[in-house]
Amino acid sequence: GLGQKIDNFVTKYISDDPERKYTIFNELAAKAADCTEEIDMTSDNVPSLPPEKMARAIMNGCATMFASSLAKLPLQQKTRRVVLAGGPAKSSIWPEIIRERTGFDIVVTDSFTGAKGAASLAGMQ
């Protein structure tokens, strides 16, 4: 459900242009590199921020949520790599934010997306 929530936030707070909204989202987030605010993706209580900071705060909040989820997994000590596919993998900014929040090496692939990608990547291990 996070993907849909991200799409809802981007549409509501960044752009509703179906062709360019994620391009605009990434461009705005890139302009707010010093933004440390985070949007809690589980809450409907969203602070009022300028568009650049809103875009970055959405990315920051999602990356922190992802890091928290990873921390709960029984990962082996040698696991230090996360493979991104789909939406965030297409961003020039998001993989770095995720790397900063998780401490994992981030590998980006455009070969797979969604459940098909997860299953395919799991089979490669």
BELFENVEN-V782202 format. One record per residue. N is the residue number from 1. RES is the residue in one letter. PHI is phi as a letter, one per 40 degrees, with the letter a starting at -180 (NA if undefined). NEAR is the number of other ideal C-beta (glycine too) atoms within 8 Angstrom. Layout:
<<N & RES & PHI & NEAR> <N & RES & PHI & NEAR>>
This chain:
<<1 & G & NA & 4> <2 & L & c & 8> <3 & G & d & 8> <4 & Q & c & 7> <5 & K & c & 9> <6 & I & c & 12> <7 & D & d & 8> <8 & N & c & 8> <9 & F & c & 13> <10 & V & c & 14> <11 & T & c & 10> <12 & K & c & 7> <13 & Y & b & 10> <14 & I & b & 14> <15 & S & a & 9> <16 & D & b & 6> <17 & D & c & 7> <18 & P & c & 5> <19 & E & c & 4> <20 & R & b & 8> <21 & K & d & 13> <22 & Y & c & 10> <23 & T & c & 7> <24 & I & c & 11> <25 & F & d & 13> <26 & N & c & 13> <27 & E & c & 8> <28 & L & c & 14> <29 & A & c & 15> <30 & A & c & 9> <31 & K & c & 7> <32 & A & b & 11> <33 & A & d & 6> <34 & D & c & 4> <35 & C & c & 10> <36 & T & b & 5> <37 & E & c & 10> <38 & E & b & 8> <39 & I & c & 12> <40 & D & c & 7> <41 & M & c & 12> <42 & T & c & 4> <43 & S & b & 6> <44 & D & c & 3> <45 & N & c & 5> <46 & V & b & 8> <47 & P & c & 7> <48 & S & c & 3> <49 & L & b & 8> <50 & P & c & 5> <51 & P & d & 9> <52 & E & c & 11> <53 & K & c & 11> <54 & M & c & 13> <55 & A & c & 16> <56 & R & c & 14> <57 & A & c & 14> <58 & I & c & 17> <59 & M & c & 13> <60 & N & c & 15> <61 & G & c & 12> <62 & C & c & 13> <63 & A & c & 14> <64 & T & c & 10> <65 & M & c & 11> <66 & F & c & 11> <67 & A & c & 12> <68 & S & c & 8> <69 & S & c & 8> <70 & L & c & 11> <71 & A & c & 6> <72 & K & c & 5> <73 & L & c & 6> <74 & P & c & 2> <75 & L & c & 6> <76 & Q & c & 4> <77 & Q & d & 4> <78 & K & c & 4> <79 & T & c & 7> <80 & R & b & 6> <81 & R & b & 8> <82 & V & b & 10> <83 & V & b & 8> <84 & L & b & 13> <85 & A & b & 14> <86 & G & g & 11> <87 & G & d & 8> <88 & P & c & 10> <89 & A & c & 12> <90 & K & c & 7> <91 & S & c & 12> <92 & S & c & 5> <93 & I & b & 10> <94 & W & d & 15> <95 & P & d & 12> <96 & E & c & 8> <97 & I & c & 11> <98 & I & c & 16> <99 & R & d & 11> <100 & E & c & 7> <101 & R & c & 11> <102 & T & c & 12> <103 & G & g & 6> <104 & F & c & 11> <105 & D & c & 7> <106 & I & b & 12> <107 & V & b & 8> <108 & V & b & 9> <109 & T & b & 11> <110 & D & b & 6> <111 & S & c & 6> <112 & F & b & 11> <113 & T & a & 6> <114 & G & f & 8> <115 & A & c & 5> <116 & K & c & 8> <117 & G & c & 13> <118 & A & c & 10> <119 & A & c & 8> <120 & S & c & 10> <121 & L & c & 12> <122 & A & c & 7> <123 & G & c & 6> <124 & M & c & 5> <125 & Q & c & 4>>
